[in-house]
């Protein structure tokens, strides 16, 4: 019947996890757009970077 597909992560984590400036800007964006968690923000930025890379 075939092998099951490998579930891949749809986002990239930030390189510096505990940068104060990054955390503050991400929390501001989270509040502005009503996101549930920061993972949704990381998914969106990863998708935008993939699109820009392919253009």
PQR file of N, CA, C, O and H, with PARSE charges and radii, in Angstrom:
ATOM      1  N   UNK A   1       0.802  -1.194   0.000 -0.4000 1.5000
ATOM      2  CA  UNK A   1       0.000   0.000   0.000 -0.0000 2.0000
ATOM      3  C   UNK A   1       0.845   1.258   0.000  0.5500 1.7000
ATOM      4  O   UNK A   1       0.327   2.349  -0.237 -0.5500 1.4000
ATOM      5  N   UNK A   2       2.099   1.128   0.254 -0.4000 1.5000
ATOM      6  CA  UNK A   2       2.963   2.304   0.253 -0.0000 2.0000
ATOM      7  C   UNK A   2       3.373   2.708   1.652  0.5500 1.7000
ATOM      8  O   UNK A   2       2.740   2.345   2.643 -0.5500 1.4000
ATOM      9  H   UNK A   2       2.519   0.241   0.447  0.4000 1.0000
ATOM     10  N   UNK A   3       4.426   3.453   1.703 -0.4000 1.5000
ATOM     11  CA  UNK A   3       4.929   3.917   2.987 -0.0000 2.0000
ATOM     12  C   UNK A   3       4.190   5.173   3.420  0.5500 1.7000
ATOM     13  O   UNK A   3       3.767   5.965   2.578 -0.5500 1.4000
ATOM     14  H   UNK A   3       4.941   3.748   0.898  0.4000 1.0000
ATOM     15  N   UNK A   4       4.029   5.364   4.734 -0.4000 1.5000
ATOM     16  CA  UNK A   4       3.403   6.608   5.194 -0.0000 2.0000
ATOM     17  C   UNK A   4       4.315   7.799   4.952  0.5500 1.7000
ATOM     18  O   UNK A   4       5.540   7.675   4.975 -0.5500 1.4000
ATOM     19  H   UNK A   4       4.373   4.721   5.418  0.4000 1.0000
ATOM     20  N   UNK A   5       3.706   8.951   4.721 -0.4000 1.5000
ATOM     21  CA  UNK A   5       4.487  10.158   4.470 -0.0000 2.0000
ATOM     22  C   UNK A   5       5.131  10.642   5.751  0.5500 1.7000
ATOM     23  O   UNK A   5       4.582  10.474   6.840 -0.5500 1.4000
ATOM     24  H   UNK A   5       2.711   9.052   4.702  0.4000 1.0000
ATOM     25  N   UNK A   6       6.286  11.238   5.613 -0.4000 1.5000
ATOM     26  CA  UNK A   6       6.985  11.818   6.757 -0.0000 2.0000
ATOM     27  C   UNK A   6       6.384  13.189   7.048  0.5500 1.7000
ATOM     28  O   UNK A   6       6.304  14.032   6.154 -0.5500 1.4000
ATOM     29  H   UNK A   6       6.732  11.375   4.729  0.4000 1.0000
ATOM     30  N   UNK A   7       5.965  13.415   8.278 -0.4000 1.5000
ATOM     31  CA  UNK A   7       5.400  14.705   8.663 -0.0000 2.0000
ATOM     32  C   UNK A   7       6.544  15.684   8.873  0.5500 1.7000
ATOM     33  O   UNK A   7       7.413  15.459   9.715 -0.5500 1.4000
ATOM     34  H   UNK A   7       6.030  12.730   9.004  0.4000 1.0000
ATOM     35  N   UNK A   8       6.544  16.773   8.106 -0.4000 1.5000
ATOM     36  CA  UNK A   8       7.620  17.765   8.186 -0.0000 2.0000
ATOM     37  C   UNK A   8       7.122  19.010   8.892  0.5500 1.7000
ATOM     38  O   UNK A   8       5.947  19.366   8.811 -0.5500 1.4000
ATOM     39  H   UNK A   8       5.838  16.956   7.421  0.4000 1.0000
ATOM     40  N   UNK A   9       8.033  19.656   9.579 -0.4000 1.5000
ATOM     41  CA  UNK A   9       7.703  20.897  10.262 -0.0000 2.0000
ATOM     42  C   UNK A   9       7.493  21.997   9.232  0.5500 1.7000
ATOM     43  O   UNK A   9       8.246  22.089   8.262 -0.5500 1.4000
ATOM     44  H   UNK A   9       8.988  19.366   9.644  0.4000 1.0000
ATOM     45  N   UNK A  10       6.486  22.827   9.430 -0.4000 1.5000
ATOM     46  CA  UNK A  10       6.143  23.857   8.450 -0.0000 2.0000
ATOM     47  C   UNK A  10       6.716  25.213   8.803  0.5500 1.7000
ATOM     48  O   UNK A  10       6.324  26.221   8.216 -0.5500 1.4000
ATOM     49  H   UNK A  10       5.874  22.752  10.217  0.4000 1.0000
ATOM     50  N   UNK A  11       7.636  25.257   9.753 -0.4000 1.5000
ATOM     51  CA  UNK A  11       8.206  26.535  10.149 -0.0000 2.0000
ATOM     52  C   UNK A  11       9.642  26.339  10.603  0.5500 1.7000
ATOM     53  O   UNK A  11      10.058  25.232  10.947 -0.5500 1.4000
ATOM     54  H   UNK A  11       7.954  24.438  10.230  0.4000 1.0000
ATOM     55  N   UNK A  12      10.394  27.440  10.598 -0.4000 1.5000
ATOM     56  CA  UNK A  12      11.763  27.452  11.110 -0.0000 2.0000
ATOM     57  C   UNK A  12      11.783  28.267  12.388  0.5500 1.7000
ATOM     58  O   UNK A  12      11.181  29.338  12.466 -0.5500 1.4000
ATOM     59  H   UNK A  12      10.056  28.338  10.319  0.4000 1.0000
ATOM     60  N   UNK A  13      12.478  27.755  13.382 -0.4000 1.5000
ATOM     61  CA  UNK A  13      12.601  28.492  14.637 -0.0000 2.0000
ATOM     62  C   UNK A  13      13.603  29.628  14.460  0.5500 1.7000
ATOM     63  O   UNK A  13      14.462  29.564  13.582 -0.5500 1.4000
ATOM     64  H   UNK A  13      12.968  26.886  13.319  0.4000 1.0000
ATOM     65  N   UNK A  14      13.499  30.666  15.286 -0.4000 1.5000
ATOM     66  CA  UNK A  14      14.489  31.743  15.232 -0.0000 2.0000
ATOM     67  C   UNK A  14      15.874  31.231  15.627  0.5500 1.7000
ATOM     68  O   UNK A  14      16.001  30.303  16.427 -0.5500 1.4000
ATOM     69  H   UNK A  14      12.801  30.718  16.000  0.4000 1.0000
ATOM     70  N   UNK A  15      16.899  31.846  15.059 -0.4000 1.5000
ATOM     71  CA  UNK A  15      18.263  31.412  15.365 -0.0000 2.0000
ATOM     72  C   UNK A  15      18.643  31.710  16.805  0.5500 1.7000
ATOM     73  O   UNK A  15      19.267  30.884  17.470 -0.5500 1.4000
ATOM     74  H   UNK A  15      16.796  32.599  14.409  0.4000 1.0000
ATOM     75  N   UNK A  16      18.266  32.895  17.292 -0.4000 1.5000
ATOM     76  CA  UNK A  16      18.519  33.231  18.694 -0.0000 2.0000
ATOM     77  C   UNK A  16      17.184  33.192  19.419  0.5500 1.7000
ATOM     78  O   UNK A  16      16.342  34.072  19.239 -0.5500 1.4000
ATOM     79  H   UNK A  16      17.759  33.567  16.752  0.4000 1.0000
ATOM     80  N   UNK A  17      17.000  32.173  20.231 -0.4000 1.5000
ATOM     81  CA  UNK A  17      15.704  31.950  20.851 -0.0000 2.0000
ATOM     82  C   UNK A  17      15.380  32.981  21.930  0.5500 1.7000
ATOM     83  O   UNK A  17      14.214  33.334  22.103 -0.5500 1.4000
ATOM     84  H   UNK A  17      17.684  31.459  20.377  0.4000 1.0000
ATOM     85  N   UNK A  18      16.373  33.467  22.653 -0.4000 1.5000
ATOM     86  CA  UNK A  18      16.109  34.326  23.804 -0.0000 2.0000
ATOM     87  C   UNK A  18      16.588  35.754  23.593  0.5500 1.7000
ATOM     88  O   UNK A  18      17.078  36.380  24.533 -0.5500 1.4000
ATOM     89  H   UNK A  18      17.321  33.180  22.513  0.4000 1.0000
ATOM     90  N   UNK A  19      16.458  36.278  22.393 -0.4000 1.5000
ATOM     91  CA  UNK A  19      16.802  37.665  22.103 -0.0000 2.0000
ATOM     92  C   UNK A  19      15.639  38.563  22.525  0.5500 1.7000
ATOM     93  O   UNK A  19      14.511  38.381  22.068 -0.5500 1.4000
ATOM     94  H   UNK A  19      16.060  35.769  21.629  0.4000 1.0000
ATOM     95  N   UNK A  20      15.917  39.524  23.390 -0.4000 1.5000
ATOM     96  CA  UNK A  20      14.857  40.376  23.935 -0.0000 2.0000
ATOM     97  C   UNK A  20      14.181  41.205  22.852  0.5500 1.7000
ATOM     98  O   UNK A  20      12.958  41.343  22.849 -0.5500 1.4000
ATOM     99  H   UNK A  20      16.834  39.672  23.761  0.4000 1.0000
ATOM    100  N   UNK A  21      14.970  41.759  21.930 -0.4000 1.5000
ATOM    101  CA  UNK A  21      14.394  42.577  20.856 -0.0000 2.0000
ATOM    102  C   UNK A  21      13.450  41.759  19.980  0.5500 1.7000
ATOM    103  O   UNK A  21      12.363  42.222  19.631 -0.5500 1.4000
ATOM    104  H   UNK A  21      15.963  41.646  21.932  0.4000 1.0000
ATOM    105  N   UNK A  22      13.861  40.552  19.627 -0.4000 1.5000
ATOM    106  CA  UNK A  22      13.037  39.685  18.789 -0.0000 2.0000
ATOM    107  C   UNK A  22      11.739  39.317  19.503  0.5500 1.7000
ATOM    108  O   UNK A  22      10.667  39.327  18.899 -0.5500 1.4000
ATOM    109  H   UNK A  22      14.744  40.176  19.910  0.4000 1.0000
ATOM    110  N   UNK A  23      11.842  38.995  20.781 -0.4000 1.5000
ATOM    111  CA  UNK A  23      10.662  38.604  21.550 -0.0000 2.0000
ATOM    112  C   UNK A  23       9.665  39.756  21.628  0.5500 1.7000
ATOM    113  O   UNK A  23       8.462  39.547  21.470 -0.5500 1.4000
ATOM    114  H   UNK A  23      12.713  38.986  21.272  0.4000 1.0000
ATOM    115  N   UNK A  24      10.156  40.968  21.870 -0.4000 1.5000
ATOM    116  CA  UNK A  24       9.261  42.122  21.971 -0.0000 2.0000
ATOM    117  C   UNK A  24       8.559  42.407  20.644  0.5500 1.7000
ATOM    118  O   UNK A  24       7.360  42.684  20.626 -0.5500 1.4000
ATOM    119  H   UNK A  24      11.134  41.138  21.998  0.4000 1.0000
ATOM    120  N   UNK A  25       9.293  42.343  19.542 -0.4000 1.5000
ATOM    121  CA  UNK A  25       8.663  42.612  18.247 -0.0000 2.0000
ATOM    122  C   UNK A  25       7.658  41.515  17.883  0.5500 1.7000
ATOM    123  O   UNK A  25       6.601  41.802  17.322 -0.5500 1.4000
ATOM    124  H   UNK A  25      10.267  42.118  19.557  0.4000 1.0000
ATOM    125  N   UNK A  26       7.990  40.258  18.202 -0.4000 1.5000
ATOM    126  CA  UNK A  26       7.064  39.172  17.893 -0.0000 2.0000
ATOM    127  C   UNK A  26       5.796  39.268  18.725  0.5500 1.7000
ATOM    128  O   UNK A  26       4.706  38.991  18.223 -0.5500 1.4000
ATOM    129  H   UNK A  26       8.849  40.024  18.658  0.4000 1.0000
ATOM    130  N   UNK A  27       5.920  39.655  19.986 -0.4000 1.5000
ATOM    131  CA  UNK A  27       4.726  39.799  20.820 -0.0000 2.0000
ATOM    132  C   UNK A  27       3.848  40.949  20.326  0.5500 1.7000
ATOM    133  O   UNK A  27       2.621  40.866  20.381 -0.5500 1.4000
ATOM    134  H   UNK A  27       6.806  39.880  20.393  0.4000 1.0000
ATOM    135  N   UNK A  28       4.479  42.019  19.843 -0.4000 1.5000
ATOM    136  CA  UNK A  28       3.700  43.133  19.295 -0.0000 2.0000
ATOM    137  C   UNK A  28       2.941  42.685  18.044  0.5500 1.7000
ATOM    138  O   UNK A  28       1.772  43.031  17.874 -0.5500 1.4000
ATOM    139  H   UNK A  28       5.476  42.086  19.798  0.4000 1.0000
ATOM    140  N   UNK A  29       3.600  41.915  17.165 -0.4000 1.5000
ATOM    141  CA  UNK A  29       2.930  41.411  15.968 -0.0000 2.0000
ATOM    142  C   UNK A  29       1.827  40.421  16.327  0.5500 1.7000
ATOM    143  O   UNK A  29       0.777  40.388  15.685 -0.5500 1.4000
ATOM    144  H   UNK A  29       4.549  41.633  17.303  0.4000 1.0000
ATOM    145  N   UNK A  30       2.073  39.622  17.352 -0.4000 1.5000
ATOM    146  CA  UNK A  30       1.071  38.657  17.803 -0.0000 2.0000
ATOM    147  C   UNK A  30      -0.192  39.366  18.278  0.5500 1.7000
ATOM    148  O   UNK A  30      -1.303  38.948  17.953 -0.5500 1.4000
ATOM    149  H   UNK A  30       2.926  39.649  17.873  0.4000 1.0000
ATOM    150  N   UNK A  31      -0.020  40.433  19.045 -0.4000 1.5000
ATOM    151  CA  UNK A  31      -1.168  41.197  19.529 -0.0000 2.0000
ATOM    152  C   UNK A  31      -1.865  41.945  18.387  0.5500 1.7000
ATOM    153  O   UNK A  31      -3.092  42.038  18.360 -0.5500 1.4000
ATOM    154  H   UNK A  31       0.882  40.772  19.309  0.4000 1.0000
ATOM    155  N   UNK A  32      -1.081  42.475  17.448 -0.4000 1.5000
ATOM    156  CA  UNK A  32      -1.647  43.268  16.357 -0.0000 2.0000
ATOM    157  C   UNK A  32      -2.534  42.424  15.444  0.5500 1.7000
ATOM    158  O   UNK A  32      -3.613  42.864  15.047 -0.5500 1.4000
ATOM    159  H   UNK A  32      -0.085  42.399  17.470  0.4000 1.0000
ATOM    160  N   UNK A  33      -2.083  41.215  15.109 -0.4000 1.5000
ATOM    161  CA  UNK A  33      -2.812  40.378  14.166 -0.0000 2.0000
ATOM    162  C   UNK A  33      -3.664  39.307  14.838  0.5500 1.7000
ATOM    163  O   UNK A  33      -4.311  38.522  14.145 -0.5500 1.4000
ATOM    164  H   UNK A  33      -1.206  40.858  15.431  0.4000 1.0000
ATOM    165  N   UNK A  34      -3.683  39.254  16.163 -0.4000 1.5000
ATOM    166  CA  UNK A  34      -4.545  38.317  16.883 -0.0000 2.0000
ATOM    167  C   UNK A  34      -4.154  36.864  16.702  0.5500 1.7000
ATOM    168  O   UNK A  34      -5.015  35.995  16.567 -0.5500 1.4000
ATOM    169  H   UNK A  34      -3.157  39.892  16.727  0.4000 1.0000
ATOM    170  N   UNK A  35      -2.852  36.598  16.699 -0.4000 1.5000
ATOM    171  CA  UNK A  35      -2.390  35.225  16.545 -0.0000 2.0000
ATOM    172  C   UNK A  35      -2.515  34.469  17.862  0.5500 1.7000
ATOM    173  O   UNK A  35      -2.454  35.060  18.941 -0.5500 1.4000
ATOM    174  H   UNK A  35      -2.152  37.304  16.808  0.4000 1.0000
ATOM    175  N   UNK A  36      -2.690  33.155  17.759 -0.4000 1.5000
ATOM    176  CA  UNK A  36      -2.862  32.338  18.951 -0.0000 2.0000
ATOM    177  C   UNK A  36      -1.537  32.130  19.673  0.5500 1.7000
ATOM    178  O   UNK A  36      -1.476  32.192  20.901 -0.5500 1.4000
ATOM    179  H   UNK A  36      -2.739  32.675  16.883  0.4000 1.0000
ATOM    180  N   UNK A  37      -0.481  31.884  18.910 -0.4000 1.5000
ATOM    181  CA  UNK A  37       0.840  31.687  19.500 -0.0000 2.0000
ATOM    182  C   UNK A  37       1.907  32.130  18.504  0.5500 1.7000
ATOM    183  O   UNK A  37       1.599  32.469  17.361 -0.5500 1.4000
ATOM    184  H   UNK A  37      -0.530  31.833  17.912  0.4000 1.0000
ATOM    185  N   UNK A  38       3.149  32.126  18.939 -0.4000 1.5000
ATOM    186  CA  UNK A  38       4.234  32.610  18.082 -0.0000 2.0000
ATOM    187  C   UNK A  38       4.558  31.630  16.964  0.5500 1.7000
ATOM    188  O   UNK A  38       5.172  32.014  15.969 -0.5500 1.4000
ATOM    189  H   UNK A  38       3.400  31.851  19.867  0.4000 1.0000
ATOM    190  N   UNK A  39       4.157  30.378  17.108 -0.4000 1.5000
ATOM    191  CA  UNK A  39       4.385  29.403  16.049 -0.0000 2.0000
ATOM    192  C   UNK A  39       3.661  29.824  14.771  0.5500 1.7000
ATOM    193  O   UNK A  39       4.175  29.610  13.673 -0.5500 1.4000
ATOM    194  H   UNK A  39       3.657  30.065  17.916  0.4000 1.0000
ATOM    195  N   UNK A  40       2.483  30.414  14.899 -0.4000 1.5000
ATOM    196  CA  UNK A  40       1.760  30.898  13.721 -0.0000 2.0000
ATOM    197  C   UNK A  40       2.538  32.004  13.019  0.5500 1.7000
ATOM    198  O   UNK A  40       2.541  32.074  11.790 -0.5500 1.4000
ATOM    199  H   UNK A  40       2.065  30.588  15.790  0.4000 1.0000
ATOM    200  N   UNK A  41       3.187  32.854  13.775 -0.4000 1.5000
ATOM    201  CA  UNK A  41       4.013  33.918  13.197 -0.0000 2.0000
ATOM    202  C   UNK A  41       5.219  33.321  12.482  0.5500 1.7000
ATOM    203  O   UNK A  41       5.578  33.763  11.390 -0.5500 1.4000
ATOM    204  H   UNK A  41       3.185  32.798  14.773  0.4000 1.0000
ATOM    205  N   UNK A  42       5.843  32.321  13.093 -0.4000 1.5000
ATOM    206  CA  UNK A  42       7.002  31.672  12.473 -0.0000 2.0000
ATOM    207  C   UNK A  42       6.600  30.959  11.186  0.5500 1.7000
ATOM    208  O   UNK A  42       7.365  30.948  10.222 -0.5500 1.4000
ATOM    209  H   UNK A  42       5.551  31.963  13.980  0.4000 1.0000
ATOM    210  N   UNK A  43       5.402  30.360  11.160 -0.4000 1.5000
ATOM    211  CA  UNK A  43       4.928  29.708   9.941 -0.0000 2.0000
ATOM    212  C   UNK A  43       4.758  30.715   8.813  0.5500 1.7000
ATOM    213  O   UNK A  43       5.134  30.448   7.672 -0.5500 1.4000
ATOM    214  H   UNK A  43       4.780  30.368  11.943  0.4000 1.0000
ATOM    215  N   UNK A  44       4.196  31.864   9.132 -0.4000 1.5000
ATOM    216  CA  UNK A  44       3.971  32.888   8.108 -0.0000 2.0000
ATOM    217  C   UNK A  44       5.291  33.434   7.579  0.5500 1.7000
ATOM    218  O   UNK A  44       5.451  33.592   6.369 -0.5500 1.4000
ATOM    219  H   UNK A  44       3.891  32.081  10.059  0.4000 1.0000
ATOM    220  N   UNK A  45       6.243  33.726   8.473 -0.4000 1.5000
ATOM    221  CA  UNK A  45       7.523  34.264   8.013 -0.0000 2.0000
ATOM    222  C   UNK A  45       8.296  33.227   7.204  0.5500 1.7000
ATOM    223  O   UNK A  45       8.989  33.582   6.250 -0.5500 1.4000
ATOM    224  H   UNK A  45       6.113  33.598   9.456  0.4000 1.0000
ATOM    225  N   UNK A  46       8.188  31.952   7.571 -0.4000 1.5000
ATOM    226  CA  UNK A  46       8.858  30.904   6.806 -0.0000 2.0000
ATOM    227  C   UNK A  46       8.256  30.787   5.416  0.5500 1.7000
ATOM    228  O   UNK A  46       8.983  30.631   4.435 -0.5500 1.4000
ATOM    229  H   UNK A  46       7.626  31.664   8.346  0.4000 1.0000
ATOM    230  N   UNK A  47       6.937  30.861   5.324 -0.4000 1.5000
ATOM    231  CA  UNK A  47       6.283  30.764   4.021 -0.0000 2.0000
ATOM    232  C   UNK A  47       6.649  31.947   3.130  0.5500 1.7000
ATOM    233  O   UNK A  47       6.871  31.771   1.932 -0.5500 1.4000
ATOM    234  H   UNK A  47       6.346  30.988   6.120  0.4000 1.0000
ATOM    235  N   UNK A  48       6.716  33.142   3.698 -0.4000 1.5000
ATOM    236  CA  UNK A  48       7.106  34.324   2.925 -0.0000 2.0000
ATOM    237  C   UNK A  48       8.547  34.191   2.446  0.5500 1.7000
ATOM    238  O   UNK A  48       8.855  34.551   1.310 -0.5500 1.4000
ATOM    239  H   UNK A  48       6.535  33.285   4.672  0.4000 1.0000
ATOM    240  N   UNK A  49       9.431  33.679   3.298 -0.4000 1.5000
ATOM    241  CA  UNK A  49      10.828  33.527   2.890 -0.0000 2.0000
ATOM    242  C   UNK A  49      10.966  32.473   1.796  0.5500 1.7000
ATOM    243  O   UNK A  49      11.808  32.619   0.909 -0.5500 1.4000
ATOM    244  H   UNK A  49       9.181  33.386   4.221  0.4000 1.0000
ATOM    245  N   UNK A  50      10.152  31.408   1.842 -0.4000 1.5000
ATOM    246  CA  UNK A  50      10.184  30.397   0.780 -0.0000 2.0000
ATOM    247  C   UNK A  50       9.724  30.986  -0.549  0.5500 1.7000
ATOM    248  O   UNK A  50      10.310  30.710  -1.595 -0.5500 1.4000
ATOM    249  H   UNK A  50       9.469  31.290   2.562  0.4000 1.0000
ATOM    250  N   UNK A  51       8.667  31.802  -0.500 -0.4000 1.5000
ATOM    251  CA  UNK A  51       8.162  32.424  -1.727 -0.0000 2.0000
ATOM    252  C   UNK A  51       9.204  33.378  -2.300  0.5500 1.7000
ATOM    253  O   UNK A  51       9.437  33.383  -3.508 -0.5500 1.4000
ATOM    254  H   UNK A  51       8.191  32.026   0.350  0.4000 1.0000
ATOM    255  N   UNK A  52       9.832  34.184  -1.446 -0.4000 1.5000
ATOM    256  CA  UNK A  52      10.853  35.123  -1.923 -0.0000 2.0000
ATOM    257  C   UNK A  52      12.055  34.392  -2.513  0.5500 1.7000
ATOM    258  O   UNK A  52      12.646  34.853  -3.489 -0.5500 1.4000
ATOM    259  H   UNK A  52       9.642  34.179  -0.465  0.4000 1.0000
ATOM    260  N   UNK A  53      12.414  33.260  -1.927 -0.4000 1.5000
ATOM    261  CA  UNK A  53      13.555  32.501  -2.416 -0.0000 2.0000
ATOM    262  C   UNK A  53      13.276  31.911  -3.795  0.5500 1.7000
ATOM    263  O   UNK A  53      14.183  31.814  -4.622 -0.5500 1.4000
ATOM    264  H   UNK A  53      11.934  32.886  -1.134  0.4000 1.0000
ATOM    265  N   UNK A  54      12.030  31.518  -4.047 -0.4000 1.5000
ATOM    266  CA  UNK A  54      11.674  30.886  -5.318 -0.0000 2.0000
ATOM    267  C   UNK A  54      11.409  31.875  -6.440  0.5500 1.7000
ATOM    268  O   UNK A  54      11.334  31.473  -7.601 -0.5500 1.4000
ATOM    269  H   UNK A  54      11.294  31.597  -3.375  0.4000 1.0000
ATOM    270  N   UNK A  55      11.265  33.153  -6.126 -0.4000 1.5000
ATOM    271  CA  UNK A  55      10.957  34.149  -7.160 -0.0000 2.0000
ATOM    272  C   UNK A  55      12.185  34.469  -7.972  0.5500 1.7000
ATOM    273  O   UNK A  55      12.122  35.287  -8.890 -0.5500 1.4000
ATOM    274  H   UNK A  55      11.325  33.479  -5.183  0.4000 1.0000
TER
END
